[in-house]
Amino acid sequence: MINIILFGPPGSGKGTQSEKLIEKYSFKHISTGDLLRSEIAAKTALGIEAKSFMDKGQLVPDEVVIGMISSVLDANPHAKGFLFDGFPRTKAQSEALDKLLANKHTEINIVLALHVNEDELVKRLLNRGLTSGRSDDVNEEIIRARIIEYENKTMPVADYYNQFNKVVTIKGEGTIEEIFSSLCKEIDKKF
Ligand code: AMP
């Protein structure tokens, strides 16, 4: 089993690259952002709680997302591997994920960290907001809040996996194909 974290700030291209990676390698894609948006669309209690944080550009509480991940892992016992996109986003989520995977006798093999400068991130997100239908992409203040949450709470995830030498940084600027090719090269090198 191969388990990969696609890591990076909002707007670094995780969603776009995930789509291409799952097509090529047949991983099970787990995007907590997509899962949360489905809960919001279905107007579940979890979705209603999550929306109040997402609308402000803040992270949803750890226990909410960890519970969701646990259910998805249990529901996919025969997956060839998981591609985590937008998760883990805090050190506590990383530790919880490692425990959940250890219970299934597996682990995170590699963390692919996309690097994009901040001005480019804001530009991409505002541009995405024109078509994505995502309210958190339209307002620059919310976008900046998401980037600050990333710097304060999510960057420590890279430090956490760095202690196990699992992080590989990838330049997240260039064409979609160039970035995809860099990601594939690292995955193929590892396996
Ligand atoms: P994304 O689609 O990954 O950009 O996520 C959109 C929003 O969903 C984020 O700004 C957070 O409010 C929330 N979210 C997604 N994944 C997580 C996570 N792992 N932990 C906490 N909040 C999350």
Boltz pocket constraint, residues with backbone or C-beta under 6 A from the ligand:
constraints:
  - pocket:
      binder: B
      contacts: [[A, 10], [A, 32], [A, 33], [A, 34], [A, 36], [A, 50], [A, 53], [A, 54], [A, 57], [A, 58], [A, 59], [A, 60], [A, 61], [A, 62], [A, 65], [A, 85], [A, 86], [A, 87], [A, 88], [A, 89], [A, 93], [A, 136], [A, 146]]
      max_distance: 6.0
